[in-house]
Amino acid sequence: MENQYCKVGAVTPIASNRQAIHLLEYQYQNFVEKASNINDAKLMEFFELKAEKIKKVLENLMQQIFSFV
């Protein structure tokens, strides 16, 4: 019997930087919105931390794009 590999949690690479920027901007806005609409302090902090991480990734991606221009 051959080994079979499960694809649960598999990551599909994003084809273009433009696509990545749109996706990251959407995720960032989504987490910021969730953080502002929640009453639980710990959950709000979680969403804010997620938004900050996405913001850093987005800023790094933008720097990489503009460094090539």
LUMGU-866664 format. One record per residue (C-alpha): residue number from 1; residue in one letter; x, y, z. Coordinates in Angstrom, 3 decimals, decimal comma, always signed. Layout:
N
(node NUM A (X Y Z))
...
***
This chain:
69
(node 1 M (+0,000 +0,000 +0,000))
(node 2 E (+1,375 +3,417 -0,961))
(node 3 N (+1,550 +6,386 +1,380))
(node 4 Q (-1,170 +8,948 +0,893))
(node 5 Y (-0,682 +12,535 +1,932))
(node 6 C (-3,537 +14,600 +3,234))
(node 7 K (-3,896 +18,111 +1,810))
(node 8 V (-5,633 +19,544 +4,859))
(node 9 G (-4,020 +22,852 +5,656))
(node 10 A (-2,100 +22,893 +2,381))
(node 11 V (-1,113 +26,354 +1,234))
(node 12 T (-1,709 +27,485 -2,318))
(node 13 P (+0,778 +30,131 -3,450))
(node 14 I (-0,641 +33,426 -4,650))
(node 15 A (+0,099 +33,947 -8,329))
(node 16 S (+0,945 +37,642 -8,318))
(node 17 N (+1,992 +40,331 -5,870))
(node 18 R (-1,051 +42,384 -6,810))
(node 19 Q (-3,289 +39,496 -5,781))
(node 20 A (-1,384 +39,150 -2,509))
(node 21 I (-1,765 +42,852 -1,740))
(node 22 H (-5,521 +42,752 -2,294))
(node 23 L (-5,875 +39,637 -0,150))
(node 24 L (-3,759 +41,056 +2,681))
(node 25 E (-5,599 +44,381 +2,603))
(node 26 Y (-8,910 +42,540 +2,826))
(node 27 Q (-7,707 +40,387 +5,728))
(node 28 Y (-6,282 +43,412 +7,533))
(node 29 Q (-9,549 +45,350 +7,218))
(node 30 N (-11,502 +42,278 +8,293))
(node 31 F (-9,484 +41,820 +11,503))
(node 32 V (-9,575 +45,541 +12,334))
(node 33 E (-13,338 +45,530 +11,870))
(node 34 K (-13,753 +42,424 +14,030))
(node 35 A (-11,608 +43,967 +16,764))
(node 36 S (-13,685 +47,139 +16,819))
(node 37 N (-17,003 +45,261 +16,950))
(node 38 I (-16,211 +42,873 +19,825))
(node 39 N (-16,741 +43,372 +23,553))
(node 40 D (-14,380 +40,662 +24,829))
(node 41 A (-10,999 +42,251 +25,639))
(node 42 K (-8,927 +39,118 +24,997))
(node 43 L (-10,622 +38,422 +21,684))
(node 44 M (-10,216 +42,069 +20,676))
(node 45 E (-6,501 +41,860 +21,493))
(node 46 F (-6,230 +38,668 +19,409))
(node 47 F (-7,823 +40,339 +16,367))
(node 48 E (-5,644 +43,444 +16,811))
(node 49 L (-2,481 +41,307 +16,954))
(node 50 K (-3,541 +39,440 +13,816))
(node 51 A (-4,161 +42,766 +12,067))
(node 52 E (-0,729 +44,063 +13,122))
(node 53 K (+1,007 +40,937 +11,787))
(node 54 I (-0,808 +41,250 +8,472))
(node 55 K (+0,057 +44,957 +8,326))
(node 56 K (+3,770 +44,159 +8,771))
(node 57 V (+3,644 +41,538 +6,016))
(node 58 L (+1,813 +43,978 +3,757))
(node 59 E (+4,375 +46,734 +4,422))
(node 60 N (+7,267 +44,356 +3,689))
(node 61 L (+5,615 +43,234 +0,469))
(node 62 M (+5,084 +46,834 -0,611))
(node 63 Q (+8,748 +47,643 +0,115))
(node 64 Q (+9,854 +44,670 -1,974))
(node 65 I (+7,662 +45,724 -4,870))
(node 66 F (+8,866 +49,327 -4,847))
(node 67 S (+12,505 +48,356 -4,421))
(node 68 F (+12,351 +46,614 -7,830))
(node 69 V (+10,939 +49,685 -9,572))
***
